[in-house]
Amino acid sequence: MTAQVITKRRSDARDNHGRIVAVARAAFAAEGLDVPIREIARRAEVGVATVYRHFQTKEALLTEAFAEQMASCSAVVEEGLAAGDPWNGFCLVIEKLMEMHALDRGFARAFTSQLPEAVDFAANRDRTLRLLLELVRRAKAAGSLRGDFVLEDISLALMANEGIRAESPGMRVAASRRFAALMIQSFQANPVRTPLPPAVRLPLTRA
């Protein structure tokens, strides 16, 4: 086998890898985590075996597909910790996390799910949650966050936020902002009644 052939094969492998990740990221964001590997392979125009050569499990693909979102999520929490006022930092984190999750159903579901085989994803998420727990501690110490608040309350809010269905991404974000404002008021130790973001007309689902 010539060096030229080897180089081309490596180049093709890199192209396939990047295309698989890009397709998976878009599919998970729009449709959630239930998109099968076979469908991702079809959209990426590769064989199922090719996907598994690059990613031994679906969880491994998920980890790489969401690497950028997880980094952004961690950066948001670090930004909140850096805020001069813990409550303002806490509010910023809730607002931004909900907006991020509203735009990416797959990441929202992964962030609030147990994924034992996605070791790296879970480790990065746990680090983010530890930072978030420190922000919660500071906001409580400042007397701004209600004393009975627990980290799982954020998980509940994110799970509910993930269920928002709207006709466009813009409307989904707008609805998420209003929901975040409602949640923030409920989390506050001494709630201050402030105007909510504009309401969004959402489609009713059929039973």
Backbone as CSV, one residue per row, in Angstrom:
resi,resn,N_x,N_y,N_z,CA_x,CA_y,CA_z,C_x,C_y,C_z
1,MET,0.850,-1.195,0.000,0.000,0.000,0.000,0.887,1.247,0.000
2,THR,0.661,2.167,-0.931,1.497,3.351,-1.050,1.139,4.378,0.014
3,ALA,2.086,5.295,0.240,1.861,6.365,1.214,0.685,7.236,0.799
4,GLN,0.517,7.403,-0.529,-0.581,8.227,-1.030,-1.931,7.601,-0.679
5,VAL,-2.024,6.282,-0.833,-3.276,5.582,-0.512,-3.566,5.673,0.981
6,ILE,-2.524,5.486,1.802,-2.697,5.566,3.260,-3.181,6.955,3.669
7,THR,-2.563,7.977,3.068,-2.950,9.356,3.381,-4.405,9.617,3.018
8,LYS,-4.822,9.107,1.837,-6.202,9.310,1.405,-7.181,8.612,2.348
9,ARG,-6.835,7.408,2.771,-7.725,6.678,3.681,-7.865,7.411,5.015
10,ARG,-6.755,7.944,5.492,-6.820,8.696,6.742,-7.671,9.948,6.584
11,SER,-7.529,10.598,5.432,-8.328,11.785,5.157,-9.813,11.439,5.085
12,ASP,-10.130,10.330,4.415,-11.527,9.884,4.323,-12.082,9.568,5.706
13,ALA,-11.259,8.933,6.537,-11.696,8.587,7.893,-11.994,9.841,8.703
14,ARG,-11.136,10.866,8.564,-11.376,12.127,9.279,-12.655,12.783,8.791
15,ASP,-12.861,12.759,7.476,-14.078,13.344,6.912,-15.315,12.617,7.427
16,ASN,-15.258,11.295,7.436,-16.391,10.505,7.927,-16.674,10.806,9.394
17,HIS,-15.607,10.887,10.173,-15.746,11.152,11.607,-16.456,12.491,11.832
18,GLY,-15.960,13.518,11.152,-16.556,14.838,11.311,-17.996,14.889,10.851
19,ARG,-18.285,14.212,9.741,-19.652,14.213,9.214,-20.605,13.472,10.151
20,ILE,-20.157,12.354,10.697,-20.993,11.589,11.635,-21.328,12.440,12.857
21,VAL,-20.330,13.119,13.404,-20.549,13.948,14.592,-21.507,15.092,14.278
22,ALA,-21.312,15.747,13.135,-22.173,16.868,12.760,-23.614,16.420,12.564
23,VAL,-23.800,15.298,11.890,-25.148,14.772,11.661,-25.793,14.375,12.984
24,ALA,-25.040,13.693,13.837,-25.576,13.266,15.133,-25.966,14.466,15.984
25,ARG,-25.127,15.499,15.988,-25.414,16.693,16.781,-26.725,17.337,16.321
26,ALA,-26.892,17.471,15.019,-28.114,18.081,14.493,-29.336,17.210,14.767
27,ALA,-29.194,15.903,14.598,-30.318,14.987,14.813,-30.738,14.959,16.275
28,PHE,-29.775,14.854,17.176,-30.093,14.825,18.606,-30.733,16.140,19.046
29,ALA,-30.229,17.265,18.526,-30.760,18.569,18.918,-32.214,18.724,18.503
30,ALA,-32.535,18.298,17.291,-33.888,18.487,16.766,-34.872,17.426,17.230
31,GLU,-34.389,16.186,17.402,-35.304,15.066,17.619,-35.106,14.330,18.937
32,GLY,-34.094,14.698,19.706,-33.843,14.011,20.962,-32.902,12.832,20.800
33,LEU,-32.743,12.077,21.874,-31.735,11.017,21.910,-32.176,9.709,21.278
34,ASP,-33.429,9.614,20.876,-33.940,8.338,20.369,-33.600,8.076,18.903
35,VAL,-32.951,9.029,18.241,-32.568,8.814,16.841,-31.609,7.623,16.781
36,PRO,-31.931,6.572,16.030,-31.079,5.375,16.009,-29.790,5.584,15.214
37,ILE,-28.792,4.798,15.546,-27.507,4.854,14.847,-27.694,4.610,13.354
38,ARG,-28.581,3.702,13.008,-28.819,3.408,11.589,-29.267,4.661,10.837
39,GLU,-30.112,5.469,11.470,-30.590,6.690,10.826,-29.475,7.727,10.730
40,ILE,-28.656,7.820,11.748,-27.516,8.742,11.701,-26.560,8.342,10.583
41,ALA,-26.319,7.045,10.443,-25.454,6.556,9.365,-26.036,6.915,8.002
42,ARG,-27.348,6.751,7.857,-27.992,7.056,6.572,-27.822,8.530,6.220
43,ARG,-28.066,9.404,7.186,-27.966,10.838,6.925,-26.519,11.270,6.670
44,ALA,-25.588,10.582,7.312,-24.170,10.909,7.112,-23.602,10.256,5.856
45,GLU,-24.417,9.422,5.208,-24.036,8.719,3.978,-22.837,7.802,4.209
46,VAL,-22.903,7.076,5.326,-21.894,6.055,5.617,-22.626,4.802,6.079
47,GLY,-21.919,3.700,6.156,-22.515,2.477,6.655,-22.580,2.466,8.177
48,VAL,-23.473,1.651,8.707,-23.582,1.525,10.162,-22.252,1.064,10.757
49,ALA,-21.576,0.138,10.056,-20.285,-0.360,10.542,-19.260,0.762,10.645
50,THR,-19.342,1.728,9.726,-18.413,2.862,9.768,-18.635,3.694,11.020
51,VAL,-19.903,3.901,11.369,-20.201,4.648,12.597,-19.583,3.942,13.795
52,TYR,-19.763,2.621,13.860,-19.254,1.872,15.011,-17.731,1.740,15.006
53,ARG,-17.094,1.916,13.849,-15.630,1.938,13.834,-15.108,3.196,14.525
54,HIS,-15.867,4.266,14.390,-15.462,5.531,15.012,-15.953,5.648,16.455
55,PHE,-17.120,5.076,16.726,-17.732,5.183,18.053,-18.280,3.816,18.444
56,GLN,-17.674,3.207,19.442,-18.058,1.844,19.807,-19.480,1.759,20.349
57,THR,-19.957,2.850,20.961,-21.314,2.872,21.505,-22.000,4.176,21.125
58,LYS,-23.306,4.183,21.246,-24.058,5.409,20.995,-23.680,6.478,22.015
59,GLU,-23.381,6.050,23.239,-23.005,6.995,24.287,-21.690,7.697,23.954
60,ALA,-20.768,6.973,23.306,-19.501,7.592,22.903,-19.747,8.669,21.850
61,LEU,-20.657,8.391,20.929,-21.024,9.383,19.915,-21.698,10.576,20.573
62,LEU,-22.577,10.299,21.497,-23.287,11.358,22.214,-22.298,12.278,22.937
63,THR,-21.298,11.693,23.579,-20.313,12.481,24.321,-19.589,13.461,23.412
64,GLU,-19.165,12.993,22.239,-18.454,13.892,21.327,-19.405,14.895,20.681
65,ALA,-20.611,14.455,20.362,-21.576,15.351,19.725,-21.941,16.520,20.636
66,PHE,-21.950,16.278,21.960,-22.357,17.308,22.908,-21.182,17.980,23.610
67,ALA,-19.967,17.733,23.151,-18.791,18.297,23.825,-18.845,19.822,23.862
68,GLU,-19.229,20.426,22.750,-19.278,21.888,22.684,-20.356,22.442,23.605
69,GLN,-21.533,21.797,23.608,-22.618,22.261,24.469,-22.246,22.139,25.941
70,MET,-21.577,21.033,26.292,-21.181,20.856,27.687,-20.173,21.911,28.111
71,ALA,-19.244,22.238,27.221,-18.265,23.285,27.523,-18.964,24.627,27.718
72,SER,-19.959,24.907,26.877,-20.717,26.155,27.007,-21.491,26.187,28.315
73,CYS,-22.048,25.053,28.681,-22.802,24.934,29.925,-21.903,25.225,31.128
74,SER,-20.722,24.645,31.128,-19.765,24.885,32.215,-19.350,26.350,32.260
75,ALA,-19.160,26.945,31.081,-18.760,28.350,31.015,-19.839,29.258,31.597
76,VAL,-21.102,28.919,31.366,-22.213,29.703,31.912,-22.184,29.668,33.439
77,VAL,-21.987,28.483,34.008,-21.962,28.360,35.468,-20.755,29.104,36.043
78,GLU,-19.615,29.030,35.369,-18.430,29.764,35.823,-18.677,31.271,35.762
79,GLU,-19.408,31.713,34.739,-19.765,33.132,34.637,-20.644,33.538,35.816
80,GLY,-21.587,32.667,36.173,-22.447,32.953,37.319,-21.659,33.044,38.617
81,LEU,-20.689,32.154,38.790,-19.853,32.178,39.994,-19.004,33.443,40.066
82,ALA,-18.638,33.974,38.914,-17.780,35.160,38.873,-18.554,36.452,39.116
83,ALA,-19.882,36.379,39.100,-20.699,37.574,39.299,-20.493,38.118,40.711
84,GLY,-20.532,39.431,40.851,-20.329,40.036,42.163,-21.417,39.688,43.157
85,ASP,-22.642,39.563,42.683,-23.782,39.225,43.539,-24.213,37.789,43.255
86,PRO,-24.211,36.911,44.268,-24.550,35.501,44.020,-25.936,35.302,43.425
87,TRP,-26.897,36.121,43.848,-28.254,35.954,43.317,-28.305,36.312,41.840
88,ASN,-27.653,37.411,41.474,-27.610,37.778,40.060,-26.921,36.689,39.244
89,GLY,-25.857,36.116,39.807,-25.173,35.020,39.123,-26.063,33.807,38.974
90,PHE,-26.818,33.488,40.018,-27.743,32.354,39.975,-28.814,32.573,38.902
91,CYS,-29.395,33.771,38.870,-30.434,34.075,37.873,-29.879,33.969,36.457
92,LEU,-28.674,34.485,36.264,-28.039,34.406,34.943,-27.900,32.955,34.500
93,VAL,-27.470,32.091,35.414,-27.279,30.675,35.080,-28.605,30.023,34.713
94,ILE,-29.642,30.256,35.503,-30.949,29.658,35.210,-31.444,30.111,33.844
95,GLU,-31.360,31.397,33.568,-31.852,31.932,32.293,-31.088,31.347,31.108
96,LYS,-29.760,31.327,31.210,-28.960,30.863,30.074,-29.057,29.355,29.880
97,LEU,-29.073,28.600,30.984,-29.191,27.146,30.847,-30.522,26.771,30.211
98,MET,-31.585,27.421,30.636,-32.892,27.097,30.071,-32.957,27.458,28.587
99,GLU,-32.347,28.570,28.216,-32.342,28.947,26.800,-31.538,27.940,25.978
100,MET,-30.371,27.533,26.484,-29.554,26.537,25.786,-30.320,25.235,25.610
101,HIS,-30.967,24.796,26.673,-31.674,23.516,26.632,-32.917,23.585,25.753
102,ALA,-33.539,24.764,25.684,-34.720,24.906,24.829,-34.361,24.731,23.357
103,LEU,-33.129,25.066,23.001,-32.701,24.985,21.605,-32.112,23.626,21.232
104,ASP,-31.901,22.770,22.222,-31.245,21.489,21.948,-31.887,20.402,22.796
105,ARG,-32.891,19.735,22.235,-33.632,18.723,22.984,-32.744,17.565,23.414
106,GLY,-31.814,17.194,22.552,-30.941,16.073,22.875,-30.046,16.376,24.056
107,PHE,-29.414,17.542,24.042,-28.539,17.903,25.154,-29.331,18.060,26.440
108,ALA,-30.522,18.638,26.330,-31.370,18.795,27.512,-31.684,17.443,28.135
109,ARG,-32.025,16.463,27.289,-32.344,15.137,27.801,-31.097,14.453,28.377
110,ALA,-29.972,14.592,27.689,-28.740,13.957,28.164,-28.294,14.540,29.498
111,PHE,-28.446,15.849,29.646,-27.979,16.525,30.854,-28.742,16.064,32.089
112,THR,-30.004,15.679,31.904,-30.836,15.285,33.044,-31.068,13.778,33.096
113,SER,-30.256,13.000,32.379,-30.429,11.543,32.339,-29.218,10.827,32.918
114,GLN,-29.439,9.614,33.378,-28.343,8.749,33.797,-27.811,8.019,32.563
115,LEU,-26.547,8.250,32.234,-25.931,7.627,31.062,-24.641,6.952,31.517
116,PRO,-24.755,5.790,32.156,-23.585,5.154,32.779,-22.450,4.836,31.822
117,GLU,-22.771,4.619,30.528,-21.712,4.283,29.580,-21.033,5.521,29.003
118,ALA,-21.656,6.679,29.159,-21.059,7.926,28.668,-20.202,8.521,29.786
119,VAL,-19.071,7.886,30.049,-18.262,8.215,31.224,-17.753,9.651,31.171
120,ASP,-17.195,10.068,30.046,-16.636,11.416,29.939,-17.730,12.471,30.047
121,PHE,-18.868,12.222,29.400,-19.981,13.169,29.471,-20.435,13.320,30.921
122,ALA,-20.600,12.194,31.615,-21.051,12.224,33.007,-20.053,12.954,33.897
123,ALA,-18.762,12.748,33.646,-17.731,13.412,34.454,-17.777,14.924,34.261
124,ASN,-17.935,15.367,33.017,-18.017,16.802,32.741,-19.285,17.402,33.332
125,ARG,-20.380,16.662,33.241,-21.633,17.149,33.827,-21.510,17.254,35.346
126,ASP,-20.896,16.247,35.970,-20.747,16.268,37.426,-19.902,17.455,37.875
127,ARG,-18.872,17.775,37.091,-18.054,18.950,37.423,-18.906,20.214,37.348
128,THR,-19.721,20.328,36.315,-20.592,21.491,36.169,-21.575,21.581,37.330
129,LEU,-22.120,20.445,37.739,-23.079,20.436,38.847,-22.408,20.819,40.166
130,ARG,-21.149,20.436,40.347,-20.434,20.836,41.568,-20.254,22.354,41.613
131,LEU,-19.938,22.943,40.466,-19.827,24.403,40.398,-21.177,25.051,40.684
132,LEU,-22.221,24.460,40.139,-23.566,24.995,40.350,-23.961,24.897,41.822
133,LEU,-23.573,23.810,42.461,-23.869,23.636,43.884,-23.184,24.714,44.720
134,GLU,-21.977,25.097,44.335,-21.277,26.172,45.036,-22.013,27.499,44.855
135,LEU,-22.532,27.745,43.668,-23.298,28.968,43.426,-24.572,28.972,44.267
136,VAL,-25.223,27.822,44.365,-26.417,27.693,45.210,-26.061,28.008,46.665
137,ARG,-24.947,27.473,47.136,-24.517,27.723,48.519,-24.318,29.213,48.768
138,ARG,-23.682,29.895,47.827,-23.427,31.326,47.989,-24.729,32.124,47.984
139,ALA,-25.653,31.769,47.085,-26.923,32.496,47.012,-27.745,32.292,48.281
140,LYS,-27.681,31.098,48.855,-28.365,30.849,50.132,-27.712,31.651,51.257
141,ALA,-26.387,31.651,51.285,-25.657,32.375,52.331,-25.957,33.870,52.282
142,ALA,-26.229,34.378,51.086,-26.553,35.796,50.927,-28.000,36.092,51.308
143,GLY,-28.784,35.037,51.583,-30.178,35.217,51.965,-31.115,35.448,50.796
144,SER,-30.630,35.229,49.583,-31.445,35.496,48.393,-32.210,34.270,47.910
145,LEU,-31.627,33.099,48.084,-32.228,31.855,47.608,-32.906,31.153,48.781
146,ARG,-34.115,30.659,48.550,-34.865,30.039,49.641,-34.074,28.884,50.265
147,GLY,-34.220,28.733,51.566,-33.403,27.785,52.299,-33.665,26.334,51.975
148,ASP,-34.886,26.014,51.511,-35.208,24.612,51.217,-34.940,24.237,49.763
149,PHE,-34.289,25.138,49.022,-33.953,24.847,47.625,-32.889,23.759,47.572
150,VAL,-33.053,22.818,46.636,-32.046,21.773,46.418,-31.690,21.743,44.935
151,LEU,-30.540,21.166,44.632,-30.057,21.141,43.251,-31.036,20.428,42.320
152,GLU,-31.742,19.434,42.862,-32.717,18.708,42.040,-33.841,19.607,41.540
153,ASP,-34.062,20.745,42.206,-35.091,21.674,41.728,-34.710,22.248,40.366
154,ILE,-33.416,22.424,40.137,-32.970,22.872,38.819,-33.209,21.777,37.792
155,SER,-32.945,20.531,38.173,-33.209,19.414,37.257,-34.685,19.354,36.890
156,LEU,-35.564,19.544,37.877,-37.006,19.546,37.605,-37.369,20.654,36.619
157,ALA,-36.803,21.841,36.852,-37.090,22.968,35.963,-36.592,22.695,34.547
158,LEU,-35.400,22.103,34.431,-34.851,21.805,33.109,-35.663,20.726,32.399
159,MET,-36.140,19.727,33.152,-36.980,18.686,32.552,-38.279,19.282,32.018
160,ALA,-38.885,20.173,32.807,-40.119,20.817,32.357,-39.851,21.716,31.153
161,ASN,-38.747,22.434,31.194,-38.367,23.325,30.100,-38.152,22.555,28.801
162,GLU,-37.606,21.342,28.921,-37.346,20.518,27.732,-38.642,20.122,27.037
163,GLY,-39.748,20.150,27.784,-41.030,19.764,27.201,-41.723,20.859,26.413
164,ILE,-41.138,22.054,26.365,-41.768,23.150,25.619,-41.799,22.824,24.134
165,ARG,-42.960,22.933,23.532,-43.119,22.719,22.095,-43.657,24.005,21.471
166,ALA,-42.984,24.485,20.463,-43.388,25.725,19.802,-43.160,25.587,18.310
167,GLU,-43.692,26.546,17.553,-43.644,26.456,16.095,-42.283,26.812,15.519
168,SER,-41.444,27.463,16.299,-40.122,27.851,15.798,-39.145,27.908,16.967
169,PRO,-37.840,27.827,16.679,-36.846,27.953,17.755,-36.973,29.274,18.507
170,GLY,-37.277,30.356,17.779,-37.426,31.655,18.430,-38.561,31.667,19.436
171,MET,-39.691,31.064,19.070,-40.825,30.996,19.990,-40.514,30.083,21.168
172,ARG,-39.746,29.027,20.913,-39.370,28.118,21.996,-38.487,28.843,23.011
173,VAL,-37.553,29.652,22.527,-36.688,30.418,23.424,-37.504,31.447,24.199
174,ALA,-38.439,32.113,23.520,-39.271,33.115,24.192,-40.096,32.482,25.307
175,ALA,-40.664,31.316,25.031,-41.440,30.610,26.053,-40.537,30.177,27.204
176,SER,-39.327,29.754,26.872,-38.374,29.329,27.890,-37.985,30.494,28.798
177,ARG,-37.833,31.683,28.236,-37.479,32.855,29.038,-38.579,33.192,30.040
178,ARG,-39.823,33.078,29.600,-40.935,33.346,30.516,-40.970,32.295,31.628
179,PHE,-40.773,31.040,31.249,-40.769,29.967,32.240,-39.621,30.149,33.232
180,ALA,-38.454,30.553,32.731,-37.303,30.796,33.606,-37.617,31.895,34.615
181,ALA,-38.292,32.951,34.163,-38.650,34.047,35.071,-39.598,33.565,36.167
182,LEU,-40.540,32.713,35.801,-41.452,32.139,36.794,-40.692,31.292,37.811
183,MET,-39.767,30.487,37.327,-38.985,29.632,38.213,-38.104,30.460,39.149
184,ILE,-37.488,31.489,38.614,-36.609,32.330,39.430,-37.389,32.973,40.569
185,GLN,-38.598,33.461,40.279,-39.413,34.056,41.334,-39.771,33.025,42.395
186,SER,-40.021,31.787,41.979,-40.377,30.745,42.950,-39.172,30.306,43.780
187,PHE,-37.968,30.476,43.239,-36.755,30.084,43.956,-36.303,31.145,44.965
188,GLN,-36.772,32.366,44.791,-36.289,33.483,45.602,-36.778,33.369,47.046
189,ALA,-35.902,33.714,48.004,-36.264,33.626,49.420,-37.420,34.562,49.749
190,ASN,-37.354,35.765,49.245,-38.432,36.745,49.442,-38.840,37.248,48.068
191,PRO,-39.734,36.517,47.403,-40.058,36.824,46.003,-40.485,38.269,45.791
192,VAL,-39.886,38.871,44.800,-40.249,40.226,44.392,-41.044,40.117,43.103
193,ARG,-42.261,40.649,43.132,-43.112,40.556,41.944,-42.589,41.509,40.868
194,THR,-42.105,40.951,39.783,-41.608,41.745,38.662,-42.318,41.293,37.391
195,PRO,-42.428,42.175,36.404,-43.111,41.789,35.160,-42.419,40.608,34.492
196,LEU,-43.214,39.703,33.963,-42.674,38.548,33.253,-42.393,38.909,31.799
197,PRO,-41.495,38.194,31.151,-41.331,38.357,29.701,-42.659,38.073,29.001
198,PRO,-42.840,38.581,27.789,-44.116,38.394,27.081,-44.510,36.926,26.957
199,ALA,-45.810,36.684,27.034,-46.327,35.324,26.861,-46.202,34.905,25.398
200,VAL,-46.120,33.609,25.185,-45.991,33.044,23.842,-47.153,32.094,23.610
201,ARG,-47.785,32.207,22.458,-48.876,31.294,22.130,-48.281,29.955,21.695
202,LEU,-48.573,28.922,22.453,-48.044,27.593,22.165,-49.148,26.686,21.650
203,PRO,-48.809,25.767,20.751,-49.826,24.841,20.237,-50.261,23.871,21.320
204,LEU,-51.554,23.588,21.372,-52.061,22.599,22.313,-51.810,21.213,21.749
205,THR,-51.409,20.299,22.621,-51.179,18.927,22.172,-52.448,18.115,22.350
206,ARG,-52.648,17.165,21.460,-53.815,16.307,21.556,-53.520,15.106,22.435
207,ALA,-54.490,14.733,23.233,-54.328,13.573,24.113,-54.309,12.308,23.280
